[in-house]
Amino acid sequence: MNWKERSREVEEMDDLEMSGVKLEKTLRDLSKVHRLLGGHKQVVQTMNELIYTFPRIQSIVDLGCGGGDSLLSMAEWATKKGKDLNLHGMDANEAIVRYAADRMDKQGIKVSTGNVFSTTDLKPYSDFDVAFFSLFLHHFSDEEIRAVLKSCSDVGIKYIVITDLQRSVWAYRLFSIATRIFPFSKMAREDGLLSIKKGFHRKELLRLSEGSPYAKIHTLKWKWAFRYLLIAEL
């Protein structure tokens, strides 16, 4: 593995037509990873920092929301803080959207099917404050990421939050060990390892933001476990 460059290998999860038992088991396994490696804690820390920086934020759309783990963490945070947030999720896979919607129905979180490259699909979120990308943008090339950020800007979204993986041999080893100790599906393990190889170095995230409409960076930090947090605005 050449750790100097992002891998462009395709994950099974990249198949937008995937559905069924295998997909749902993988989503449940990824939820375990989210908790085990501090994903929930990181979302809570991110929300604290985001609202401290921009107190008037009221609406967040999680683009590429997957099974909805980040949205559930945001909802839990909002309940504890007594803050009324309008939370939505969007994903391109209809089966994933159905799975996420079932999990979040009681929290009043709406989830829809849509393409992040389509301004038409993003238009319903034109009055939203924040586009949240949780472990999602590493699936795309640099050019595609810039196109996604431009689409968000074009529909009027004011802020972006990116939490994504650091491309690191130590992150790779940690995840490999964790998925051998605990019972994870083959797909969750192999896709997770590929995701790390497709992750970012700090300077790459900085360059992507500077090359997009969201060039005003308020936060770019390393977080445990081997993740970066970027908050930026128009």
N, C-alpha and C positions, 0 to 999 in steps of 0.2 A: 504494500500500500504506500503510495506517495502522499504523505500527510501535508505536503505543501499545496496541493490542489484539491478542490472539491470533487468527489466522485460523482459521476452522472449515471451510475447503475440504477436500474429500475427496480422498485420494490413491488411485491405482490399487492400491497395496499394501494398502489398507483392505478390499479385496474378499477375504473369507476363503475364497471358493471358487476363487480363482485358482490355477492350476497350470501345468505345462508348461515348455517351453524359455524362453519370455519371462520367466517368474518366476525360473528358475534363473540366467539371465544377469544379471538385476537383482541377485540375491543375491550373485553373484560380483563385480559392479561395486561393490556396497556394501561388500564385504570390502576391495576396493582403497581405497575412501574411508576405511575404518576405519584402515588402515595409513598412507595418505598424509597424512591430517590429524591423526595422532597418537592415534587411538582406542586402539590397543594400549598405547601408553605411558601413556595416562591410566588404563586399567584397572590396570596395574601400580602406578602411584602410588596409586590408590584402594585396592588390596589392601594395600599397605604401611601406609597410614593406618588402614584398617579393623582390621587385625590388631594394630597398635600400640595402638589405642584399646580393642579388645575381644580380647585374646589367646586367649580360650577358644573363639572361633568355630570350628566344625567343619563346618557344612553351609550351603550357599548354593543357593537356587533362583533362576534367572534367568527372570523372568516376561516374556513377550513376547520370547523369546530370538532370534527370527528365525533367521538362518543359523548362529548359534552363535559368532560372532566373539569376543564378550566371554567366553564360557565357555572357549574355547580359550586365550585370553589368561590367564584365571585358572588353568587347568590348567598352563600353561607356567610361570607365576609359582610355583605350589605345588611343582612339580618342582624348580625352582632353589632354593627355600627349604627343601626337604626337609619340607614340611608336608603332612599327609594331610588332604585336604578332600573332603567328599562334595558333588559338584556335580551339579545337575539343571537341566534347562531345560523350559519349558512355552510353547507357542504355540497360538493358536486355529486356525491354518491347517494342515490335515493334510499338504498337499504340502510346506510349509516344514519341518514336523516330520520328515518322511522325509528331506529334504535334509540337515537338521542332524544327524540320527541317523547318516547315512552318514559324515559328516565326523568324528563324535566317538566312533564305536564303539571305535576303538583306545585312546582315552583313558579308556574306561570311564565316560563321561558319559551318563547316561540323559536322554532327551527324551520328553515326552508331550504329547498334545493336550489342551487345556483352556481354560476361560473364566475370566479373572481376576476376573470379577464373581461367580463361583459359589463359595460356601464349600465345596460338595461337591467341586468340582474341585481346590480348594486344600487340602482335608483331608489328602491324603497328605503334605503338607509341614508338618503341624501341629507336628512336633518339630524343624523346621529353624530355624536361628538367624537367617538373613538372607534377605529378599526383595530381589533386585537388579533394578533397572529401568534398562536401558541404551537410551537414545534411543527410548523406548517411550511414556512417559506423555503426550508432546505430541500423540499421536493422539486424546486424549480431552478432553472439556470439564472444567472445574474440578469440577463436581458429580460427574462420573464418576470423576475421579481420587480424590476423597475417598471414594467408594464402594469403590474398589479397595483403598485403604489400610485402610479399616475392615474389609474382608473378610480382609485379611492379619492384622490384629490379632485378629479374631474367632477365627481358627483357631490362634492362639498364636505366630505369628512375632514374634520379639523386636525385630529391627532392620530398617530399610530403608536401601538405598543407591539414590540417584537420580543418574544422570548423563544430562543432557539439554541440548538446544540453547539457546543464547542467541538471542533474537529481535533481530537486528541487521542493519542495511543492509550493514555491512562483512562479516559472515558470509555474507550473500546474495551479495555481489559475489565474495568469495573462492571460494565453491563454484561459482559460475557460471563463473569463469575456469578453475578446476581441471578442470571437466567439459568444457570446450572444448579444453583443451590435451591431455588424456588421453582415450582412447576409452571413453566410457561410453554405455550405452543411453539412449534417449530417456526411458524410464520412470524409470530411476535418476536422471537429471538433473532431470526435472520433479518427481518425488516428493521429491527432496532439497531442492529450492528451496521447495516447499510446506511441508516439515517445518520449515525455518528460520522461515517466516512463522507457524507454529503453535507456535514455541518460547516461552521464558519470559524475563521479567525477574526479577532477583533477588528483589524484593519480592513477586512473585507466588508463587515457590516457598516463600518464607518464610510467606506467608499460607496456602498450601495445607497446609503441615506443621502450622502452628498450629491449623488447622481440622480436623485429623485426630487419631487416637490417638497418632501419632508426633510429639508436640509437643516432646519433649526433643531439641533439635538439638545435635549435637556438632560438625558441620562444615557450612559453606555457603560454598563458594569458587568463584571463576571460574577456569576452566582453559582452556588453549589446546587446540583451536582453537575459540573462542567457545562454550564449554560451561560448565555449572555442575555441581558435585558437592555433593550433600547427603547427610549421614549422620545418622540420627536413631534414637531408640529409644523404646519404650513408657515 
